Amino acid sequence: MQGQNISQYVEDPDKMTLYVHIPFCVSKCAYCDFCSFVPSHGDIAKYLQALYHEIDVRALEYSHQQITSIYIGGGTPSTLHNNAIYELLQHIRSRFAVLYNGSVTIEANPNSLTRAKAKEYFDAGIRRISIGLQSHSNRLLHLLNRPHSYRDFVHAVQYADEAGFVDISADVLLGIPTQTMQDLRGTLDRLLDMPLTHISAYGLILEEGTPITNAINSGKLIPCSESLANKMYDYTVDRLHKSGFYRYEISNFCRSGYPSVHNLNYWNRGQYLGVGLGSHSFVNGVHWSNTLDFAKYIKNPQDCRENVEVETIETAKLETIMLALRTEAGLDIKKYDSTFGTSFLNEYRDTIKFLLNNNLITINNFRLTVNDFNISNAIIEHFVR
Amino acid sequence: MSDRQKHIRNFCIVAHIDHGKSTLADRLIEATGTISKRDITEQMLDSMDLERERGITIKLTPTRMHYVFDGEEYILNLIDTPGHVDFSYEVSRSLAACEGAILIVDASQGVEAQTLANVHLALDNRLEILPVINKIDLPSADPEKVKHEIEDVIGIPAMHAPCISAKEGININSVLDSIICEFPSPRGDEDAPLKCLVFDSYYDNFKGAICLVRVVDGSVRVGDKIKFMQTGSTFDVTEVGYFTPAPTPCDTLLAGEVGYIAASIKKISDAKVGDTITSAVTPASEPLPGYKQVQPVVFSGIFPVDGSKYGELKDALEKLKLNDSALVYQPENSTALGFGFRCGFLGLLHMEIIQERLEREFNLEIITTAPGVSYHVFLDSGEMVEVSNPSNLPNPSSIAYIQEPYVNMHIYTPPEYVGAIMELCQQRRGEDANVEYLDSQRVRLDYVMPLNEIIYDFFDSLKSRTKGYASLDYELSEYRTSKLVKLDILLKGEICDALSLIVHVDKAYERGKVIAEKLKEVIPRQMFEVPIQAAVGGKIIARETVKALRKDVLSKCYGGDITRKRKLLEKQKEGKKKMRTLGSVQVPSDAFISILKID
């Protein structure tokens, strides 16, 4: 996998970002279908051992790539014991060529981010922290089976701030069953009073098999109506915009100068290496994901790649367009043309004409942007061959 | 009469769909040892897949069988007949080729409308009729009751009718014996000038059009010069023979015999059903009676789902036309659907068969527009224009009046459904109702009704209102003046020509409303609001709106899971490939079909 499939369609084949997955949580949220679970005794130690091993192997495989950004996500990385994250980052730096001053982010849950851990993370070189709030309403947090209260969140932000973090992000969830406009207004009121640089706002997705979906299917919960969810979204976009948060991607808002560098790499179709259970990677023209099977990962962490897919020029083109059109910056047409040795405007002449005629996209200064993020999926679909 | 002809019996089988015609034909073939049991695939005579699947026979394959009765060998020619009203002309020609007809009646279901229609055709052709009661193995069978019904309703003796089960092979020989005893032998004049009735034809890639014929007088052999009396064209006979049911060449076909003639006929339209073949050297003075030019009565547009497949559609229609002289088509250009063809059919079943064959045999995905009829439009100038495509309707201000085709319709039903049927017929502009109680079980309703109302899901509605018990038959009667208007459907303000219809003025509002509602259901939400309007003469009579798409992308694009996202997108797109873009609105191909199925 290494070497022979050097991607022809990425801008910086010598660079990649690193994602580290920590799959543990103190409890499973009612809407979550991500790769996470509540660990049994000994799971954490075994997992970290396997993870270190995978890091060692990958570092040898991808010794030519410099790591420009690190993201420790989950699950809940902050559930790990004190010093675990510090040691993990030390280990990563000792194995990979990590860009000095590169962005390092960690996800944290309000209840597990203690004062000590916030300090530990800062000392480990982490400069960005993303805290999952979802809502300020304890009623909704309970409904979502979140393991924390709004108070916990207030403390977590305070600890992060005290530890020296400037770049603090919070997640907000829209369209929760029983959530009202008043609930949402309350959440945003509070967030905008805090020292945050970044807010992610996601619509609740009812994934099959999750407790919340089951409750809705069996009639125990009434889902949020589409019109209310739309109203919440419009309100959020408007409110954040007025408060100085700039929307640089469909679901992400930041104060000027504080976008998530790590995520921008995804939208720009840069290379990334994922380590840990269920993580995704794209390096040297190959996509893959690690197994979701914990036992399998523990046993053989370096050899559990699944869904291996070698990119083709067609998939590369579509991904480039699909990802770029999620961002405010849009698609850089000149870059597309030089990457693929073609003319974007010729290739998609009819599609572009149709979308322009219906006032759905704008082309300005060789950048194509969608006029309404709300329907970007439908617009992007037109570029699928 | 020659001794040879005394040992020939030409007969057909008349039955309602499902009453077991094909099965009995198979049994007769088997019992006479025409082909060994092993070679019989179910229902030997139905050659096309489509026919077998639907269990109905469309094309006819005549079969020659040998049977020994009383120590003498007889030749039995079975001419199969299609069982649907669309093909009644073909049926009538097949009947004209026979001396006798077996009438199969289901021992539990009794006489049905279609049976009656064909029995009347047989009687008109002065055929001897042999009733056969089938499916006596079924628990619900009541042969005695059915025999009485045959005598009461049809008026032919039935007490000695063979009671059989074609499926189980019970009493098949009694049918064969009755054929010999009851049916007259042919009485042709071998020495008279040649007269052959063409009762069917098909196209063979190597031999050209093959005529299926009944030799009435004279004889025909390879090398003879023959002439078609209607078209006047002449050919040299290259092969004659009969079917066993495989084509088997022979030297001569003589008066009274049934077989085929090949004569390097390039076009199927030169071998018209009902025409008379005679000798080009010593022609007969008069053709056989009963020739009729078959006219299409139902029209619809056929377009390829993928516009680039126009050429393939054209080739496919040409190929189908080779075997089906009743199919007519001409190129049509729709602003909504692009290039396609306006096709004419004998009826709705014929239309469905052609559609299915295009899809199945030629692997084409097609869009079919609402079926319509041919209108006679009289202009102020006194000129008459035939219009079968709503888009071609002249400007209303120049129209004096419009006439539409009416049919005489006969419905047979158990008495409990009379009310429901009358209600349906009145809704569909049925007039001059006549109700006749045939017996305690059976009622006949006669109506004069616009054909336009029948082709629009009338049959399905009739079946659903009568739990499938009613049966229907109709024949074209005349053109009558009606108040007709063109109903347009507008999507996002633009007329979608492929959805236009000609309807009675009293029906326009209701139809427009229902179509708009239906379209709202089937058109997916788009990137912009799509108003759906129904209009008559520029006046909007109904409106629905497909709301714009919103917020379909609030989902978290989780980190590196880009492949999954891309695949979702590709899947989504695949689902939309079957969409047609009308103006800027994406409409699924099924939309055109779905609006036809509204009750």
Interface residues (C-beta under 8 A of the other chain):
Chain A: Y19 F34 Y71 G73 L174 G175 S200 A201 Y202 G203 I205 E226 A229 N230 Y233 I250 S251 N263 Y266 Y272 G274 S279 H280 S281 F282 H287 S289 N307 E309 T315 L318 E319 M322 L323 R326 F354 N357 N358 L360 F373 N374 I375 S376 N377 A378 I379 I380 E381 V384
Chain B: Q526 M527 F528 A548 L549 R550 K551 D552 V553 L554 S555 K556 C557 Y558 G559 G560 D561 I562 T563 K565 R566 L569 E570 Q572 K573 K576 S584
